Amino acid sequence: MKRVLTAAIAMSLMSTMSSCLNDEETAYEKQVKRENQELADFIGQNGIDAEKTSAGYYFELLEDVEDGQKFNDEDIIGIYYEMETLDGAFIDSHTEEDGEPIKFKYDKEQQTLAPIAINSAVAMAELGETVVLYVPSYLAYSDYSYGQLIPQYANMKITVHFEKIYAPQEVAAMEDDMIQQYISQENLEGFEEVEDGVYVRILDAGDESSEASKNGNTLRFTFEMFALGEEDPFSKVTDNTVTTDLGDDDNYDFLNIGFKDLHEGAEVEIISPSASAFGNTAQVLPDAIREDYYEKGFLSVILRPFTPILFTAEIESVD
C-alpha cells in the first residue's frame, strides 16, 4: 500500500489558475478584478483600517501582541475563529466555549488549511493575536457552495485568534489519551503498545505452523480502516486483496509496525496515532463541509488532522 498525499487541498482557485484554456483564464481574471473591487469598496465605505496583502485579502490586526512569537513552518497551530460572508451572513465559529482550539499543521507550500487565506495569514500573525481577514472568494471557496451555508463566490470576513503552538510530543500524548480511553470505554482486551504509540491485538493467530512475517516478506490482506470511534470505515478492501512488502519505506509506518510476526490467516487490529498513519491531513473549516469536500475530490483523505485510526486486517498470505 503506497503512501498517498494527504495534505493537498485541490482548491478551485488552483484548478482555474492552472487551466490552459484562454476563456477560463479570462473568466478567472474577471472574477479577481470584480472581487478585488468589491473588497476595496467595502473597506473604504466602512472605514476599516486594514492592510491589503499581495495575495489579495485584507489583514486587520484586532488584538496586538507586542514582540510576540512568530510562527515557523511545520508548527502545529491552534486557532479559534468566526466566519461570515461579507454581507454579514453567519457561517460558522469555534470559540473557547467550544473547547480546545482547532489544530492544523502549518505548511507554507502545501496549504493545509481551507480557506487558504487563513493559512496565508499565519505568516503575518503572531501567537496570541487576533486578526480579521477580508477575503475574496478566490482565496476562500470560489465557485464551491454548500447548501444555504456557503453560497458561490462569497467574499468573506474571518476573525482568527491564534491561541497556541502545540509541541509534537503534546499532540502525541493527546492522541495516546484518546486511544487509551477508547480501549477502556469499549472494554477491549489484548491490545499491546508495540512501537511509536501503535497498539496491536491479535484476534486470530492463523496458521502458526506457517512462517511468521518479517521485513522483506510480501503480505496479501484485506482490511477496513476507521477513524477511531467511528462505526463506518472510511476506507476498505474486502472483495479482493491488497499487497505490500513489509518494511518498505513507502508503507504507512503503522503497517510496518503492526504486520510483524503474523502468520497466514491471522486476523489483527491496529490502533495508530496520526503520526504513524496519514500524518498531516488537511484541515477544513467549517467541519460541516469536510465530507462534501472529500466527495468532490478537493481532499485526498477524509480523515481529520490528528485523528487516530483503527485498522482491521486479515492476512491471506505471507510470501
C-alpha positions in Angstrom: 0.0 0.0 0.0 1.6 3.2 -1.1 1.6 6.4 0.8 -0.9 9.0 -0.6 -0.6 12.7 -0.4 -2.7 13.7 2.5 -2.1 17.4 2.8 -3.2 18.6 -0.7 -6.3 20.7 -1.0 -7.4 20.9 -4.6 -8.9 24.3 -4.4 -11.0 25.5 -7.4 -8.7 28.5 -7.4 -5.7 26.4 -8.2 -7.5 24.4 -10.9 -8.7 27.6 -12.5 -5.2 29.2 -12.4 -3.6 26.1 -13.9 -6.0 25.9 -16.8 -4.6 26.2 -20.2 -7.9 27.4 -21.7 -7.9 31.1 -22.5 -11.6 31.6 -21.9 -11.2 30.1 -18.3 -8.2 32.3 -17.6 -10.2 35.3 -18.7 -13.1 34.3 -16.6 -10.8 34.0 -13.6 -9.2 37.3 -14.2 -12.6 38.9 -14.4 -13.6 37.3 -11.1 -10.4 38.6 -9.4 -10.9 42.1 -10.7 -14.6 42.1 -9.6 -14.0 40.7 -6.2 -10.9 43.0 -5.6 -13.1 46.0 -6.3 -15.9 44.7 -4.1 -13.5 44.3 -1.2 -11.9 47.7 -1.8 -15.3 49.4 -1.8 -16.3 47.6 1.4 -13.1 48.5 3.2 -13.4 52.2 2.1 -17.1 52.6 2.8 -16.8 51.1 6.3 -13.6 53.0 7.2 -11.7 49.8 8.1 -8.1 50.1 8.9 -6.8 47.0 7.1 -3.7 46.3 5.0 -4.2 44.8 1.6 -1.8 41.9 1.1 0.0 40.9 -2.1 -2.2 37.8 -2.2 -5.4 39.9 -2.4 -7.0 39.7 1.0 -7.1 42.4 3.6 -5.5 42.0 7.1 -6.7 43.9 10.1 -4.9 43.4 13.4 -7.6 43.4 16.1 -5.6 42.3 19.1 -1.8 43.0 19.0 0.8 41.2 21.0 4.0 43.3 21.3 7.1 41.3 20.4 5.0 38.2 20.0 6.2 34.8 18.8 6.2 34.3 15.1 5.1 31.0 13.5 7.5 28.6 11.8 6.9 26.1 9.0 5.5 22.8 10.4 4.3 24.4 13.6 1.1 22.8 14.9 -1.1 25.8 15.5 -4.4 26.0 17.5 -6.9 28.7 16.5 -10.4 30.0 17.3 -12.4 31.6 14.6 -15.6 33.2 13.4 -16.6 33.2 9.8 -19.3 35.1 7.9 -20.0 36.4 4.4 -19.0 40.0 3.8 -22.7 40.9 3.9 -23.0 39.5 7.4 -24.5 36.0 6.9 -23.1 33.8 9.7 -21.3 30.6 8.5 -19.5 29.1 11.5 -17.4 29.6 14.6 -15.3 27.8 17.1 -14.6 29.7 20.3 -13.2 29.0 23.7 -16.6 27.8 24.8 -16.4 25.0 22.3 -13.3 23.6 23.9 -9.8 23.0 22.6 -8.6 25.1 19.6 -8.9 23.8 16.1 -5.5 22.4 15.2 -3.6 22.3 11.9 0.0 21.8 10.9 1.2 24.9 9.2 2.8 24.3 5.8 3.9 27.3 3.7 3.9 25.3 0.5 1.0 22.8 0.6 -1.8 25.0 2.0 -3.1 22.5 4.6 -6.0 24.7 5.7 -9.1 25.8 3.9 -10.0 28.6 3.4 -6.4 29.2 2.1 -6.4 32.8 3.2 -6.1 31.7 6.9 -3.1 29.6 6.1 -1.5 32.5 4.2 -2.2 34.9 7.1 -0.1 32.8 9.5 3.0 34.4 8.1 1.7 37.9 9.1 0.4 37.0 12.6 2.0 36.2 16.0 1.0 33.9 18.8 -1.8 35.4 20.9 -3.0 37.8 18.3 -6.5 38.2 16.9 -6.8 39.3 13.2 -9.7 39.9 10.9 -9.3 38.8 7.3 -11.5 40.3 4.5 -11.2 37.6 1.9 -12.2 37.5 -1.8 -13.9 34.3 -2.8 -11.0 33.3 -4.9 -9.0 32.9 -1.7 -11.9 31.2 0.1 -14.3 28.8 -1.7 -14.6 30.4 -5.1 -17.4 28.7 -7.0 -17.9 26.0 -4.4 -21.2 26.1 -2.5 -22.7 24.1 0.3 -26.5 24.4 0.7 -27.5 27.6 2.4 -24.3 27.7 4.5 -21.8 28.8 1.8 -23.0 30.5 -1.4 -21.0 30.5 -4.6 -18.4 33.3 -5.0 -18.9 34.6 -1.4 -16.5 37.2 -0.2 -15.9 36.6 3.5 -14.9 38.1 6.8 -13.0 35.7 9.0 -11.8 36.6 12.5 -9.0 34.3 13.7 -7.4 34.1 17.2 -4.0 32.4 17.2 -4.3 30.7 20.5 -1.5 28.1 20.8 1.5 26.3 19.3 1.4 22.6 20.2 4.6 20.7 20.7 4.6 17.4 18.7 5.0 15.5 21.9 1.9 17.2 23.4 -0.2 16.2 20.4 1.2 12.6 20.6 0.2 12.5 24.3 -3.3 13.8 23.5 -3.8 11.1 20.8 -2.5 8.4 23.1 -5.0 9.5 25.7 -7.7 9.2 23.1 -6.5 5.7 22.2 -6.4 4.5 25.8 -9.8 6.0 26.6 -11.3 4.2 23.5 -9.7 0.9 24.6 -11.1 1.3 28.1 -14.6 2.5 27.1 -15.0 -0.3 24.6 -13.7 -2.9 27.1 -11.2 -4.1 24.6 -8.7 -6.7 25.9 -5.5 -7.8 24.4 -4.2 -4.6 22.9 -0.5 -4.0 23.5 1.6 -0.9 22.7 4.2 -2.2 20.3 6.1 0.8 19.0 5.7 4.6 18.4 2.3 4.7 20.1 0.9 1.9 17.9 -1.3 -0.6 19.6 -1.9 -4.1 18.3 -4.0 -7.1 19.2 -4.3 -10.5 17.5 -7.8 -11.7 17.1 -6.8 -14.9 15.4 -3.2 -16.2 15.3 -3.9 -18.0 12.0 -1.7 -20.9 10.9 1.0 -20.9 13.4 2.9 -23.6 11.6 3.5 -21.1 8.7 6.4 -18.7 8.7 5.8 -15.5 10.7 6.1 -12.3 8.7 9.3 -10.3 8.7 10.8 -7.4 6.8 11.1 -8.3 3.1 8.0 -10.6 3.1 5.2 -9.9 0.7 1.8 -9.9 2.5 -1.6 -10.1 0.9 -4.5 -9.0 3.0 -8.0 -7.5 3.2 -8.8 -4.6 5.5 -11.1 -2.0 6.9 -10.0 1.4 8.3 -11.9 3.7 10.6 -11.4 7.0 12.3 -11.1 5.9 15.9 -14.6 5.7 17.5 -16.4 5.8 14.1 -18.7 2.9 13.1 -18.3 3.2 9.3 -14.9 2.6 7.6 -13.5 5.5 5.6 -11.5 3.0 3.5 -11.7 -0.7 2.9 -10.8 -3.6 0.6 -12.7 -6.7 1.4 -13.6 -8.2 -2.0 -10.0 -8.8 -3.1 -6.6 -8.5 -1.6 -4.0 -5.7 -1.1 -0.3 -6.4 -1.4 2.5 -4.8 0.5 6.2 -5.6 1.1 6.8 -5.5 4.9 9.4 -2.9 5.9 9.1 -0.9 2.6 9.8 2.8 3.3 6.8 3.7 1.2 4.4 1.9 3.6 2.4 3.6 6.3 4.5 3.3 9.5 1.7 1.5 11.3 1.7 -1.3 8.8 5.4 -1.9 9.1 4.9 -2.0 12.9 1.7 -3.9 13.2 2.2 -6.5 10.5 5.4 -8.0 12.0 5.3 -11.6 13.3 2.0 -12.5 11.8 1.0 -15.9 10.3 -1.0 -16.7 7.2 -4.7 -16.5 8.1 -4.1 -14.1 11.1 -6.6 -11.5 12.0 -5.2 -8.4 13.5 -6.4 -5.0 14.8 -4.1 -2.0 14.9 -4.7 1.4 16.5 -2.4 4.0 15.3 -1.8 7.7 16.1 -1.9 10.1 13.2 1.9 10.4 13.1 2.3 6.7 12.1 -0.7 6.8 9.7 -1.8 9.7 7.5 0.3 12.3 9.1 -0.5 15.9 8.1 -4.1 15.7 6.7 -5.7 19.0 5.7 -8.0 21.0 8.0 -11.2 22.2 6.5 -13.4 25.0 8.0 -16.2 24.7 8.7 -16.1 20.9 9.6 -19.6 20.5 8.2 -18.3 20.7 4.6 -15.5 18.2 5.1 -17.3 15.1 3.7 -18.7 17.1 0.8 -15.2 18.5 0.1 -13.8 14.9 0.0 -16.6 13.6 -2.2 -16.0 16.4 -4.7 -12.3 15.5 -4.9 -10.9 18.5 -3.1 -9.4 16.3 -0.4 -7.4 13.1 -0.9 -8.2 11.8 2.7 -11.4 12.4 4.6 -9.7 11.8 8.0 -9.4 14.9 10.1 -6.0 16.1 11.3 -4.5 14.5 14.4 -7.1 11.6 14.5 -6.0 8.1 15.4 -7.2 5.2 13.2 -8.4 1.7 13.8 -7.2 -0.7 11.2 -8.5 -4.3 11.0 -7.0 -6.8 8.6 -6.9 -10.5 7.7 -3.7 -11.8 6.3 -4.3 -14.0 3.3 -0.7 -15.0 2.6 2.9 -14.3 3.7 5.5 -14.9 1.0 
